[in-house]
């Protein structure tokens, strides 16, 4: 009997396994697909690999601005895909090498009891079980995935040719990243979002800035529109990106009396389900479906299972959101709109990247930094960034929110010059 059996070898399950092993538990890690889950195989890593190729393509196209004479570049999507697959496989191999003393079992898992898991014809026993089965693309009833004309992000990541025209239904994180990616490679992209702005929930000013940049690049943006009103016959392909849903079907949750709501497993603040020895982490149990949060939850679950007498709460996490568009976006904590809606007296400190020497050097001066703080105490509540390396810069504001730093604490921090990071303190002057 194992101390812990984990269903799902994605970022939550993998990190839980490493933490539990470090805490001295015997661990079995089960997955029916490749190690790495959505993040490594069908999400973060392949998407950002393709986006980086698009960024290099764009950079070469404007090489003359940097005094470099370059021939007209061409994008070879087949070679781009080959690079993506190579990187994914290298990372898979790295993950496998880290699983020493952890048994990796391939197969489809189903709960037989609170201590037993059936995997094909085999049944294993464990004192504790962690479900980390991840998520899958949400399908709209009027736009059923057929893998050809109407596709999900899974199929979009495997395309070997650039669609002449592409309708993206959903202007959230995934939709906006794919919009910029395929527009860079020459596709005529249209984005349809039912909410009044792109990236619902993000800082309104930052979302408007991204929309303006998209339009400059020839991307058609339709907000407050019902995609059902559009004629999909006008597009070569239709990419539906309206969110993801927990992947819990077939796990036998009902058979063992494990509580869920709309396929999402219900847990307490310690990531424990209604069955004492069964925990859940990551997309299958969280409303926030982000790989870095899933990994954090996995580590926490592993530790809580190993040391039940001193469990730690998952309720205090400060979670940054990163969007790998061009320009990039990052946010954490309270946006200006959310702070005002909460009745807080705030100061919004802002700096435009046009005033940054490094942004000018990079020719990436579109965007700004906005830091939200308490008007009296200066305590940092959050921030939003749109601009160069926003996904890296947001880490500084995340640190400030996590440790309740003030505007003055940030002001007294010396950042090197010329860098993008110094724009954080410049925004506070």
Secondary structure as UniProt FT lines:
FT   STRAND          2..7
FT   HELIX           11..22
FT   TURN            23..24
FT   STRAND          27..31
FT   TURN            35..36
FT   HELIX           37..42
FT   HELIX           44..61
FT   HELIX           63..66
FT   HELIX           77..97
FT   TURN            100..101
FT   STRAND          102..106
FT   STRAND          109..111
FT   STRAND          116..119
FT   TURN            120..121
FT   STRAND          122..131
FT   STRAND          135..137
FT   TURN            141..142
FT   STRAND          150..151
FT   HELIX           153..156
FT   TURN            157..158
FT   STRAND          165..169
FT   HELIX           173..184
FT   TURN            185..186
FT   STRAND          188..193
FT   TURN            200..201
FT   HELIX           204..216
FT   TURN            217..218
FT   STRAND          220..223
FT   HELIX           227..229
FT   HELIX           232..234
FT   STRAND          237..240
FT   STRAND          244..246
FT   TURN            249..250
FT   HELIX           254..256
FT   STRAND          260..261
FT   TURN            262..263
FT   STRAND          264..265
FT   TURN            269..270
FT   TURN            276..277
FT   STRAND          278..280
FT   HELIX           282..284
FT   HELIX           291..306
FT   HELIX           308..310
FT   TURN            315..316
FT   STRAND          321..323
FT   STRAND          328..333
FT   HELIX           336..341
FT   TURN            342..343
FT   STRAND          346..352
FT   HELIX           353..355
FT   HELIX           357..362
FT   STRAND          368..374
FT   TURN            375..377
FT   STRAND          379..387
FT   TURN            388..389
FT   HELIX           390..402
FT   TURN            403..404
FT   HELIX           407..411
FT   TURN            421..422
FT   HELIX           423..426
FT   TURN            427..428
//
